[in-house]
Amino acid sequence: MQTPTGLIMDASRIKRSLTRMAWQIYENHHLEEQVILAGIQGRGVDVMQRLADILEEIATFSVKRVIVDIDKSEPWTSDVVFKELDFTLLSSVPIVLVDDVLNSGKTIIYAMSPLIRHEMKKLSLAVLVDRSHKRFPLQGNVVGLRLSTSSHEHVRVSFTGEECVYLE
């Protein structure tokens, strides 16, 4: 692992960003009775859990938490599993797919593949950091930080110990 070259977000900035993101999700879905937050396995689940905690304090709708199990290194090699998701709900309940970093979009596009086989009321994407290195036509609907980086740099999000985001 490379040595961190720069702190991008400290714990207080992460918390402010997540709070702002939760308010944006609430504003986008304020007329709903329920919203599904689907966190991509790993730090996407951490982001999803924090957003859900905030939404449960501020929103009038209920929040269903779902974990998306996907092989991030080779997502095309195995099935994407949405744990505890009744796909018949998607026609009446909006779903927000959540991850920590949007880089090329590869993980997100494969994570969406089981969803697009069903009628959906609305699908949106929330990411803590958007790196703008897209290989697929995706953009985050709710973004904590948009960051221009070079392709050889790495964004590392940590929720264990000191919560922070580093550019390495």
N, C-alpha and C positions, 0 to 999 in steps of 0.2 A: 504494500500500500504506500502511496506517495505521502509525503509530508504535507499537511494543509498549507496552502499558500495564502488563504484569506478567509476570515470570518465574514460570511454574507449576512447571516441572521443569527442573533442571539436568542435566548429563551423569551425575553420580553417582546422582541419583534415577531417571533413565531406566534406567540399568543395573540398579539394585535392582528396579525395577518389572518389567523384562523378565526378570530372573532369577526373581522370584516367579511371573510368568506362565508361564514355562517349567516350573517345578516343578508348577504347577497342571495344565498340559497333561499332564505326565508322570503325575501322580496320577490324572487322569481316564482315562488310556489305558495304564496300566502293564502290563496283561496282553496288549497288542497286540504283534504282530511288526513292524508298520510303521504309521506315521501320515503322512498327506499334509498338508503346510502349504501353503495357497494364498494368496499375497500379492497384494492388489489393486494394480495398476499405480500407481507413484508411491511414496509413503512407506509404503504397505502392504507393498510388497516389502521395503523397508528393515527394517521391524518383523519381517516373516517371516524374513528372512535372519538377523537377530540372535537370534530365538527358536530357529531351527534350529541355529545354532552352539552355543547353550547346551544344547539338547536332545541334540545329538550328544555332548556331554561327560557328561551326567548320566543319560540314558535307556538302557534296555536294548533299546528298539525302534529300527528304522532310520527315518530321516526322508526323505521325498521332498519336494523343493521344486518348487512350481508357481507360475507367474506368471499372474495373471488380467488379461487385457487388456480394458479397458472404458472407454467415453467417460463420464467422471464428470459432465460438465456436462449431457449428454443421453443417458443410458444406454439409453433406449428406442429410439434411432434406429439403432443398429447391433448386430451380434451381439457377445455376450460370448465371448471366446476363452480357454480354459484351456490355456496352452501346455504341451505335453508331458504331458498327462494322459490316461491310458487310462481312460475312464469305466467300463469293465467292472470295474475295481478297486474302485469305490465300494461294491459289495455286500459286500466282505470287508475293506476298509481304511477306518478313519474319516478324515474330512477336517476340517481346521480352517481356516476362512476367516479371513484376517488383514487388518486395515486399521489405519491410524494413529488416526483419529478417527471415532467413531460419532456423527453429528449427527442428521439426520432419518431416516436408515436407507435413503434412496433408492438409493444406490450398492450397499449390501449386498443389498437385496431384488432388484435387477436382476442382481447377480452370482450370486445363488442360482438364478436361473431355469433355467439349463442343467442344474444339479445335480439339481433336483427332478424332472427328466424321467427319472431313472435310479433304480433301487433303491439305497438307501444304507444302509450299516451304521450310521453316525452322522455327523451334521453339527453342528459347533459354531462359535462365533464368538469370536475373540480381537481385542481392540482396546486400543491404548495409552491412549486417552482416550475416555470415554463422556460426551457432553454432555447427555444426557437431553432432547433436543428431538425425540422420535420422532413421525413421521407414519405409521409402520408398526409392527406389533406385533413388535418385535425387542428383544432384549436381549443384551448380551455375556455369554458363558459365562465368559470369562476377560478381566478388565479390569485395566489398570494403575492408572487413576485415574478415579473418577466425579466429574464436575465440573458443578455447576449454574451455568449462564451465562444471560445475557439473549440474546434472539434476534438482537440487533444486534452482539453480540460475536463474535469470530472466534478459533478456536484454531489456532495455527500451530506445526507440528512441523518441526524442522530437524535433519537428520542430516549436513549439509554444514558444514564448519568446526566451530563450537561446537555440540555436540548440545544441544538445548534445546526446551522447549515454552513458548510465549508465549500469553497472552491479550491480544488486540488489540481 
